Amino acid sequence: MSLSGVNRNILSFLKQINYLKPHQIDALIVATFLEYNNLVSANTIVPKLNDAETMLQQQFIAKWHQYQQSFYLEDLIELFEFVVSPAEKEVNGAVYTPQYIREYIVNEVFKTIDERESAHVVIGDLSCGCGGFLMTVAQKLHQQYGLTYTWIYQHNIVGVDVALYSVNRTKIILKLLALLDNEVVEEGMNIYCQNSLSYDFNDIDVVRKRNGFDAIVGNPPYVSSSKMSSATKSLVARFEVAKSGKADLYIPFFQLAIEALRHNGILGYITVNNFYRSVNGRALRKWLANNEYYIKLIDFGGEQIFKSRTTYTCLCFIHNKSRGCIDYVKSTKKNLNGLLDKDYVSIEYKHLDHFKGWLLASKQMANFISQVEKCGKSLGAQYPIVNGFATLNNKIYVFRPVTEDDHTYTIEDKYGLFRVEKSLCKDAIKPNILQSEEDILSYMEKVIFPYRMNGKKMSLIPEDELMRDYPLAYRYLSAHKTELAKRDNGMREYAAWYGYGRSQALNIPGYKLLFPYIAEHPRFILTDRKDLLFYNGYAICSDNIKELIFLKKILSTNLFWKYICATSKPYNNGYYALAKNYIKYFGIPNFSEEQKERIIQEKDIDRLNIYIKEFYLSIE
């Protein structure tokens, strides 16, 4: 077992030889593994190395001896995942799943399996990557039930992956696992290079004979909708669970897996934890609830599980049987193996809002949230909550002048110095970096703004007018025309090549209460600049500045933050999302003008917290 992972110096060496093809890298790494574990004489797993590859292998062995004391299969899996190119990871969502997570999922799954059936169960991974989950399942079947690896590979485990190199690596891992136990396996594996989104698993003999999988385990590919090919998007769109928002790739893997299970089968995934809150998870939530699947969910909140990616995850066990509830617990990875049945909160589907998102909390916390949301009218119903402008290339549009004169600002970038007309620029601020009102002046920037009012709407300045009236800015933008064309991966046509990537937030009237996308505590910053533009953040808007002063007081209290911590998406280091969908349901009571004035004038934050808490929680 590898406890500390592969040394970064070894990983750096592999980065330097990324010009090799996948099968060459596989041969080099596996040959090293075999030599290190005194298995060279048994090597029929990878082809013989050529002279150049042998030289690289010797360098790799030297590195390994220098930085590692042993070479386990777990290290090999980590190396296989590491050498997947960044481009492939972006498209296929490949990521190394830690051994302790795989073992926990597999152990939980086996709790539902009848020991008398162990020789006949069929367990699959439908996005198997390099085979880590299948290796863990095979070890369990071999060690606990005494089955040979030859039998296990022919009858008990099935792997599917869209990438041929992943399929090959899975087969290598499984052959080596058997070889380490003095068992030689050459053929007879149920490992297939197929796209699970369109594959009929009944084409696999052992699955068809079993009438489905007894269990499916894995880490479904996390690829955002914006990174998927048009062909993949078309396949995703066929699934009922992908009918809301822009479905990410992992979402249909719930439906295709559950539908491939036998009755009473079980699904065990590690996956992103926002499907039970997000807009694109609405259809999935509704589908799960309509079928009343029994779900056991362990939420890691903002804690990071994957060291190579910033991803917020949960363990999700779904039983292919009706029970009508979800058992939920929030845990840390340290406490995972100590969880008891009494630690879970059981919540019936009928008490959950599939549209807004599932509120998975204790009855006491659910009552608190309900009481807060029922106070007066919701924040979103009373005030516009808007996103900032989106150029999709702020490095070009947003700047801090290096010098200025009466009519122009000077910009310095990689192409040199440029002057742009002041009359085509506006002030802009980034709420994500603000801590107080005083920061606005310190962090103020300029943004090139090729728009003008046309009635009540902002419209682009025609190109011939831009060239004639703002020749300096036109020259600067023209120097960056190629870069601007790469926005949205060059797949979207804009009203004009020099226009912003999105047309949002070009004209937001009123005073603004600015706040960031995520925060570790309430950070609401008031500006009386009606013309101030902003990006990378949100704003609550009003023509009445006193209303925003009052609102800032409310949103700075402990009660508001308690609500956010209970309902919002957690991030690392105690940060939580402040997106519109997470704050818009917060209730604002019908305070009298006298009460509002008292709140505005209160300088002592402790007294304010007490007053607000008592006011909210006294309302029935």
Secondary structure, DSSP 8 states (H G I E B T S, - for coil): --SS---HHHHHHHHHTTTS-HHHHHHHHHHHHHHHTT-GGG--SS----HHHHHHHHHHHHHHHHH-S---HHHHHHHHHHTS-HHHHHHH------HHHHHHHHHHHHTTS-GGGTTT--EEETT-TTSHHHHHHHHHHHHHH---HHHHHHHTEEEEES-HHHHHHHHHHHHHHHHTTT----S---EEE--TTT--GGGSHHHHHHTSEEEEEE------GGGS-HHHHHHHTTSGGG-SSS--THHHHHHHHHHTEEEEEEEEEEEETTTTTSGGGHHHHHHHHHHTEEEEEEEEEEEE--TTS--EEEEEEEEEEE--EEEEEE--TTTGGG--GGG-EEEEGGGSBTTTB-----HHHHHHHHHHHTSSEEHHHHS-EEE----S-HHHHEE--SEE-SSEEEEEETTEEEEEEGGGEEEEE-GGG-SSTHHHHHT-EEEE--EEEETTEEEE--HHHHHHH-HHHHHHHHHTHHHHTTGGGGT---SSTTS-S--TTS---SEEEEE-SEESS---EEE--TT-EE-SSEEEEES-HHHHHHHHHHHTSHHHHHHHHHHS-B-GGG-EE--HHHHTT-EE----HHHHHHHHH---HHHHHHHHHHHHHT--
